[in-house]
Amino acid sequence: MPKHPEHRIILTAVFLIVTVCSILLLVNPAAIFPDSAWGYQVLRSVQNGSGFNMLTLVSQENITQNTSEFKSWWSPGQYLFPAAFVKLFNLNLGYASALTVIICQFTGLAGLYVFFKKAGFSKNISALSLVVIMVQQAFFTPYIFYNGGEILLFGFIGWFLYGCLQFNRPGIALAVFILLCGWIGFFAKSSFIWMYGAGLIFIWIQLSKHTTHIKHWLINGFWIGIPALISVAIIYITYLSKGVNPSSQSGGIDLSWKVLAFPLASPLLAGFSADDLANGFITHNDTVLFTATQAIAIITVLALLSVWLVYAISKRMPDNRYNVLLVIFYIVAVLFFGASYLQRKDISYESRHFRVIGLLIIPGTVYLFSRFKRVYQYAFGVLILFISFFTLRFYILSYIALKTDTARGTSGIAQQFIDQASLDYITMLDKRSQDALFVFFSPDLGLEIKQNRIITLEPLNGDISIDMEDYLHKGHAGPIYILMPHEYIGIRASVILKAFPGYKGFSLKELSDDYVLYFATQAR
């Protein structure tokens, strides 16, 4: 019998696993991250007649009226890409999100595989690198939570990196590639801008490295800079300049060590799930495992190991193009996020922001350990098995919860913050009313309301440390229905009801053991 090449066996296994996960996602479409939920609220507004990317909100000064704002905080791709499936195939948002995830997972893996080979790695190393990528929690997260720009960027980034290695001389093809990549990457995720800059620096160095003449460097720079300038200028004029985004706000100066240590540690935080396994060292996504002091100490160690890892790979990898690309992206990431954290920009300390660094470091690490002694290879294998165990645990437990503990309405999205009985009652009220207001504490719940207006408030913490002006909505505009968790009954509910001074005579209805509904019709 003919012997099948190892890389084909590995790629077939990867394909089958992703196919199974894709089928399961279609059976039970995912929940949704808050960022993507706000994107879908923009889509809801557009479908109801607002302009492009305009989010329609109930006016806080007079709730009989609406106000609109251009939502430039996130890129538009997270809702426009699924919206195409809604339009073309008449799908609900749940299935449209699922199709988006499935397409991006397959195209992302394919793009990374061809990039790895283009970067000088063997077919076996490239295929094994896909396995290491696939066993990370970040890869399985979109099967549980639709994360919008994250998954769109994953679907595109490998092809962009491949393109960065493809061009050896300036020309029209290079200019078109640079122009279009700026738009496509930003469409996927706005933070692509820093990756775009890193890629352009790499291309400039690659085109000019064989000459020391300033003239040739300048000419190559013009071929790269002009289309890049056009691309970014159009993005700024048509999108970023029209609203608030993370780069437009600053909260002062932060001189703490984490500002530098977290970006420096990104190869291990993002490439090998260190931040996910810790439930977030700084920005927590579950039970806090480490104190602030312990977290900084661990991040410092990971930062030192990450710097060593990048250095070791760049010294041993035979293809210098990969080394240069890795180092440039790493330096640009450290500078970009270090400066952002220093200025307290509204960017969280989460490894997902550094995923491209994690993706870049993996094939180099696999190659590096393939050159080490057998004992180190076994140790690396144990590390991957350790990560795989917790990733598989995360996926299985989350999928079971997705199937059994979430409610589903007309949007098709798995709703985490309401049970089925309560959602059914809310849906019934929406169908019976035309001029009502529904108030929720999660942006995804508003997607179930089809005929009435919605207000989305931030959840209240235990000590109710809020700015009341952010919650206050003046006036009276027909029936109002406020969905709250059962534990809000008492002081937290009183605070929320006072945020609607135009109403009196609120009544309470217990929808289930976990959720209650406050409602009123009378004007004060």
C-alpha positions, -999 to +999 in steps of 0.1 A: +000+000+000+013+035-008+024+055+023+005+087+028+027+117+037+026+127+073+014+162+066-016+149+047-027+127+076-024+157+099-043+180+076-070+154+072-074+151+109-075+189+113-102+191+086-123+164+101-122+180+136-131+214+123-159+199+102-174+181+132-172+213+153-188+232+124-217+208+122-223+210+160-223+248+157-250+246+131-270+223+154-266+248+183-256+283+171-234+302+195-239+329+221-224+363+214-198+386+228-210+420+239-189+438+213-206+418+185-240+423+201-236+460+198-226+455+162-258+436+157-277+464+174-263+487+147-275+462+121-309+462+137-310+500+135-299+500+098-326+475+090-352+498+107-342+527+085-311+544+100-281+554+079-250+532+074-234+522+107-258+545+127-270+531+160-305+544+169-309+549+207-338+561+229-330+597+239-322+600+276-335+636+276-369+626+262-377+590+257-405+598+232-377+606+208-347+588+193-311+598+189-285+583+166-247+580+167-221+567+143-207+536+160-170+536+151-159+518+182-158+485+163-153+476+127-184+470+106-174+436+093-186+419+125-222+425+115-220+432+078-205+398+069-233+378+087-258+403+074-250+391+038-262+356+048-293+371+064-301+389+032-291+362+007-305+331+025-331+346+048-313+332+079-316+344+114-286+359+132-277+327+149-272+307+117-256+337+099-231+340+127-224+302+126-217+304+088-194+333+094-174+313+119-173+282+098-160+300+067-134+320+087-121+290+105-115+271+073-101+301+053-080+311+083-063+277+087-058+275+049-042+309+048-019+302+077-008+269+062+002+285+029+019+313+048+039+289+069+051+271+038+059+304+021+079+314+052+102+284+047+087+258+070+083+222+058+049+207+051+051+187+083+061+216+105+033+237+089+007+210+094+018+204+130+016+242+136-020+241+126-026+214+152-010+236+179-032+265+168-063+244+168-058+231+204-057+267+218-088+280+236-089+310+212-096+287+183-126+270+200-141+302+215-160+312+183-178+279+184-193+290+218-193+328+215-195+346+182-167+371+186-171+392+154-139+409+144-117+383+161-129+355+138-130+376+107-094+387+113-084+351+118-099+342+084-078+370+067-045+374+086-028+343+071-035+355+036-022+390+044+010+376+058+014+353+028+010+384+006+037+402+026+062+375+016+050+373-020+063+406-034+100+410-044+097+441-065+075+472-065+047+475-091+010+479-097+002+445-082+019+455-049+001+488-048-033+471-053-025+445-026-016+472-001-047+493-010-071+464-007-056+448+024-060+480+043-097+480+036-103+443+040-083+441+072-100+471+088-134+458+077-126+426+096-112+443+127-102+479+134-071+469+153-057+454+120-043+489+115-012+482+136-007+448+118-010+466+086+018+490+096+040+461+107+034+443+074+042+474+053+075+480+072+084+444+064+076+447+027+097+479+026+127+462+041+123+432+019+121+453-013+151+474-003+174+451+016+197+444-014+207+481-019+221+508+003+211+536-021+187+561-004+170+567-038+159+530-041+146+530-005+126+562-012+112+548-045+101+516-028+087+537+001+065+556-024+052+524-039+042+513-005+033+545+012+010+561-014-015+532-016-013+528+022-019+565+027-050+564+004-063+533+022-059+547+057-072+582+047-104+567+033-108+546+064-104+577+086-126+600+066-154+576+060-154+558+094-130+566+122-135+604+122-172+601+126-174+586+161-156+577+192-132+547+192-106+533+217-078+554+203-097+587+208-099+585+245-073+586+272-075+581+310-042+597+320-008+580+323-002+545+337+034+539+347+029+504+362+051+475+350+022+457+334+021+483+306+053+469+292+053+434+306+020+423+291+028+431+255+063+416+259+047+384+272+023+382+243+040+353+224+032+330+253+001+347+265-015+344+231+004+317+214+001+290+241-031+300+259-013+312+291-038+341+296-068+319+289-056+291+312-053+317+340-088+330+333-071+363+325-041+375+345-053+411+345-087+413+328-105+383+343-130+362+323-139+338+351-128+329+386-097+349+396-069+324+400-040+348+410-037+379+430-025+411+413+010+406+427+012+370+416-002+378+382+025+405+376+052+382+387+040+354+363+037+379+335+072+391+341+085+356+338+065+350+307+078+382+292+114+371+298+107+337+283+089+353+253+119+375+245+142+345+247+119+325+225+118+352+198+156+355+200+161+318+199+138+313+169+154+342+150+189+328+155+180+292+143+153+296+117+171+294+083+146+316+064+155+351+073+122+365+060+103+348+087+127+360+114+124+396+102+086+394+100+083+379+135+106+405+150+089+434+133+054+424+143+066+417+179+083+451+182+054+470+167+029+452+190+049+460+220+052+497+210+016+500+199+000+484+229+026+497+253+018+532+242-019+525+244-017+511+279+006+539+290-021+564+280-048+543+295-067+538+262-098+518+265-081+486+254-083+456+278-054+435+290-065+404+271-044+381+250-069+381+221-056+415+211-022+398+204-034+368+186-014+375+155+018+374+176+006+340+189+000+327+154+034+339+142+053+324+171+039+289+168+056+275+136+089+290+148+085+273+182+075+240+166+106+242+143+128+252+173+118+222+194+121+199+164+158+207+164+162+201+202+170+168+219+143+143+223+137+151+260+128+187+251+105+175+223+086+153+248+084+182+272+069+204+244+045+176+236+034+174+272+028+212+272+006+209+241-014+180+257-018+201+288-032+229+268-054+205+248-069+190+279-081+224+292-092+235+258-113+204+253-127+208+288-137+243+280-153+233+247-173+204+261-186+221+292-194+253+272-212+234+245-233+215+270-242+248+286-249+263+252-273+234+245-290+231+279-287+264+298-294+291+272-326+304+258-334+310+221-357+334+204-363+347+169-327+359+166-314+323+169-286+335+192-281+315+224-291+340+251-271+337+283-288+363+304-324+351+303-342+317+306-366+303+281-397+310+301-388+347+305-377+351+269-410+336+257-429+361+278-409+390+266-414+379+230-451+377+236-452+412+250-432+425+220-457+409+196-487+425+214-472+460+217-463+487+192-452+517+214-435+500+243-400+503+257-380+473+268-351+477+291-323+451+294-289+448+310-272+430+281-270+442+244-278+408+230-313+406+245-325+436+225-320+416+194-351+396+203-373+427+201-388+432+167-416+457+170-406+481+198-377+502+210-351+491+234-328+506+261-296+488+271-281+496+305-249+485+321-254+458+348-253+470+384-226+457+407-232+449+443-222+483+457-241+502+430-211+524+422-226+541+391-231+576+376-268+580+377-267+603+347-257+573+326-289+556+336-314+585+338-341+585+310-366+613+312-402+614+300-430+590+293-435+570+262-461+542+265-456+510+285-422+502+299-409+467+307-377+463+326-362+428+328-340+422+358-322+392+375-341+381+405-313+392+428-319+428+418-351+429+438-345+455+466-321+484+464-308+477+429-343+476+415-352+508+433-322+525+417-332+514+383-368+524+387-357+559+398-338+562+365-372+565+348-388+594+367-416+598+341-433+566+353-451+557+385-469+527+399-444+500+388-456+464+392-435+433+397-440+400+379-418+370+386-412+354+353-392+325+367-370+316+396-342+337+381-358+367+364-384+393+372-402+420+352-410+455+364-436+473+343-456+505+343-479+525+321-489+555+342-471+588+338-459+606+369 
